[in-house]
């Protein structure tokens, strides 16, 4: 499994927690793209656009775990606490027979222990709808499947998957057209994370771009077509 996990960092990838807090406060787009963006690898990506997006994977643990920067949110953990997190995940890794993408964690004061949240990974591709979490009823370090009876067992065909930077230009321009609906755009411009994902229900491999925290654009990873997008600036309407 180690080769698969490392390929997430080095290869064709891939952020998460995957974006998708769809509420009535935002606006869902029609999903159409500019015709000149249909094959975005024919359009040069600018330096600004290439720096706007980063892979939503901070590192790996053992043979089975990759994790997001989000595990360190809200950002006030000490170095000792971060080391404790890694030791916990190292212990969990030894118990796993599936690969996981750890999206976040929290300290449970009453149990004096960590609780981690994760998604399944198949061959370096995250399956966002297959949820895992620490079982509070167990005393030993663990991350187990929740809300489903089984992990996804689909065999994924990675043939023809685009490189993520082929989509940076399209993601940037699409987000710019919706700048009024982006969180903190006036101060920070466009920024975001991306992750290679698989929708088990639709049987589609896609790149999930999280834009300015609350918005997202999903691209079919083989055609580059937008399959879903959502824009919200974070404001709550009465």
N, C-alpha and C positions, 0 to 999 in steps of 0.2 A: 504493500500500500504506500510505502514511503515515496516511491517514484511518482505516484499519482498526486500526492499532496504537494510535493515540490514543484510539479509541473504547473500548479495553480499560480505560483509566484513567478515562474520563469517563462511559461508558455502563453497559450492563447487564452487570456482571461481578463477578466472576470470582473465585495463593499460588503439588510440588512440589516446593520440589520437591513433587510431589503425594504426599499421604499414601498409605501402602499397604504398609508392611513387615509383612506378615502372617506371624506365626510361631506355633509351637505354644504359646507362652507366654501368649497372649491369649485373649479370649473373643469369639466372633462372635455377634451378637444375631440375633433372629428377624426384625428389620426392620419390626416393626409400629409404628404411630404411634397416639397418642391420637386419638380421634375428633374432639375439638374442635380438633385441629391439622390436620385434613385440608385446610382452606383457611386457612393460617396468616396471610394478610393480613387476616383478620377479627379477629385477636387482637393487641392493642396490644403493641408491643415496648418493654420498659422501657429506661431509660437505661443500666442496668448491662449488659443484654444487648446493646444496640447498640454499646457500647464493647468488648465481649469479642472481637469478630471484626474482622479487617482484611483488606483485599484483598492477596493475596500477589504484588503487583507493585510493585517499588520504582521503576521508571523505564523509559525507552525509549532506544534508540540508533538513530539513522538512520531508515530507512524500514521495516526488517524485524525489529527485535529489541526484545523486552521482557524484563525480567529480574527475578528474585526477590531479596529481601534476602539470601537464602541464599548469594549469590555472595561475600558478605563474611565468611562463617563461616570459621574460628572466631573472627573478630573482632579479630585481632591484625595486620591489614594496615596499613601506613603510608599516609598520604595519597598519597605518590608511587606506591606499588603500586596503589592504587585508580585513580589516573589512568592508570597503565599498562594496567590491565584495560580501561578505557573506550576507550583508544586502540586496543587490540587488537580490541575489539568493533566499533569504527568501521570498521576495515579489513575485518573480516569482513563487515559489513553491505553493503559495496560489491560483494561477490562473490555475494550471495544472490539467488535468485529465488523463495524461499519465506519465510514469516514464522516466527520462532523464539521460544520462551520459554526463556531461559537460566536453568537451575536451580542451577548451582553451578560452581565452578572450583577448580583446585589449581595450585600452582607446582611444576614438574618441575625439580628441581635439576640432574639429570644432563643435561637438554636446555637448561637455562637459558631456559625458556619456560613459557607458560601452557597449561593444558589446560582447556577449557570443556565443559560438559555441557548439553544442551538438549533440548527437545521441539518438535514441529511445532505451528504455530498456523494455523488456518483461520478467516479472517474474525473474528479476535479471540477465538477459542475454542481452548483448548489440547488437543492430542491426545496424552495421556500415553504411549501405547504406541508412538509413533513417536519413536525415540531418535536424537539427534545428539550428536556429540562432536568435539573437535579430533583430527585425524589426526597422530600423533607423527612419522610418516614424512615429513611435509611441513614445509618450513622457513618458508613464508609463513603469516600468520594465516589460520586456516580453522576452520570447523565444518561437518562433513559427516554425512550419514546413516549410521547403523550398525545392524547386526543386522536389517536389513530390505532388501528389494530396491528399494523405492519408497516415496515419501511417500504419505499418505492423499490420495485425490483425490475424496472424497465432497463433494457439494454440501449444505451444511447449511441447514436451514430454521429460522431464528431466530424465526419467528412464535410469539407467545405465551410467550416466555421471561419468567419472573418476575424482578422485581428481587431482588437478594440479600438486602436487609434484610427482605423478606417471610418469609425463612426463619430469621432470627436467633433469634426467639422459640422456634421448634421445635427448632433446634439446641441452644440453651442448656438448655432443659428436658430434652431427651433426654440430653444430656451429664451434667446434674445427677443424673439417675436412676442414672447409672453412675459417680458420683463416686469410689467406692471403687476403680475400675479406671483412674482418671486419674492421670497423672504430676503430682506436685507440687501436687495439688489443695488439700491442707491449708494450704499456704503462699501459693499464688497464685490459688486459685479456678479458674474456667474461663476459658481464653483460647484463641485460635486464629486460623487464616487460612482464606481461601476462594478458590476459583478456578473459573471456568467451564470445563468440560471436555467432551470428546466421546469416547464409547466407540465405536470403529469397528466392533468385532465385534457389539455389541448395537444399534448405530445409535441411541444415546441421548445427548442433551445433558444434562449434569448439573452441579450445583454440588458440588465436593469441599470439605468442611470438614475441615481438620486440627485436631484438638482436643488441647490440652496435649501437643503434640509427637508422641505415638505412637499416638493414636487418630484415627479418622475417621468421618464420616457423609457419605454420598453421597445427594443429593436429585435426583430427576428435575426438571429446570429448568422444565418446563412444567406439571407436575401438583403438584409439591411433595411427592410421595410419597418415602419413604426406599427406596432401591433396594439399599443395602448399608451396613453399619456394623460397626465393629470397635473394641474398647476394650482398652487395655493400659497398665499403669502403668510399664512399662519394666523391671520386675524380671525377672531371668532365673531360671527354676526349674531346680533340679538334676534 
